[in-house]
Amino acid sequence: MEIQKAAEKILKVSPSVRVVSLIDLNGKLIFSTRSKRVHILVSKKQSLASLKAAAHDWKNRKKLVKTLGKCKYVVAEFDKVKRISIPAGRNHILYVTTAASLDHNKVIRKVRSFR
């Protein structure tokens, strides 16, 4: 599925979905879109640093595959937002930011329906 169409479907899961991004395993931003309803909380510099950190952490988790199995997703919950990292193929990560109150399983189910 084309990333832009997939991102639009994820944004439609709930008005609480804020940003949908696709990054590679080095944290390089491939694509990003956001809901028109949201106010951006972090600077572009902070956002790019967070994407790099997510990619770095994901690569570290891949080292545990033999012992623990594949990581299916990661959720970081802050007071104001949740950040969800989900593998998108072998070399990319879907990075979704939502309101903290959103049930993150709604986003995860939608992403899994794309496969």
N, C-alpha and C positions, 0 to 999 in steps of 0.2 A: 504494500500500500504506500502511496506517495506520502511523504512526511507531512506536507502541508495539509492534506486531507485528514490524516490521522490526528494532527494537532488540533484541527478544528473540531473533530469529534470529541477529543478529550476536553476541550474548552466547554463543550455543550453538556458535559456530564453534570455540571453544577455551576451556578454563578460564583461559587466559592473557589473555582479553579482560576488561578491567577496567571501563571506563566507556564508555557510548555517549551522545552528546549531539547535539542539533540546535540550531543557532544561525542567526540571520539575518545579513545582511551588515554589520550594525552591532555584532555580537557579543552581541546579546540572546539569552539562553537561552530556547529554546522548550520543550525537553523534555530530560530526562536520566534515565538509570537506570544502575545499577552492579551488578556481580556481588556476590553476598552473601559470596563467598569472599575478597574483597580488603580490605586495610587501606588507607585513604585516606592518601596521602603528602603532599598539599598542602592548605593551608587553603582555605576557600571563597573568600576574597578573592583568593588566588593563582590559583585555578581560573578565576574570572570574568575576571581580568586576562588570563590565557592565552587565553581564548575571544575576548576583544576583540582581542587581538593577532593571532590567527588570522584573524579577519574582516578586519582592516585589511590584513594581508598578502595575503589572497585578493583584495581589491579592487584592490590594486596589481598583482597578477598579471594581472587582467582587462585592464589597460592594454596588455599585451603580446600580446593575442590576434591582432591584425592581423599582427604580425611572427613570432610563434612558434607560434601556434595556441592552442587551449584547454588550460589546465592540467587534467590528469586527476586528480591527487592530489598531496599533499605528505606526506612522512614526516619527522618529527623524532625522531632516536634519542638518548636519554639513557642514562646508565649503568643506570638502573632501569626505564625505560619507553620505549615508542614512542608518539608522538602522530600520528595519521593524520587528515588533513583531506581530505574528498572532497565535490565539489559534490553538492547534493541539489536538483535543479531549478535555476532561474535565480537564486533569491534566498536560498538556504539552504545551509548547510554541515553535513555530518555529521562529527562530531569524535569519533574513537574512540581510547581509550587502552588499550594492551596491555602485557604484560610485554615487556621488551626482547628476550627470546629468541624471541618468536613471529615466524614468517614473515608479514610484513604483507600479502603477496600473498593469503593465505587470506582476510583480511578484505576486501580490495579485490575479489576474485572474488565473494564473497558479495554485497557491495553492488551490483556490476554485474549480478548475476543478478536484482535487483529491477526493473530497467528493462524 
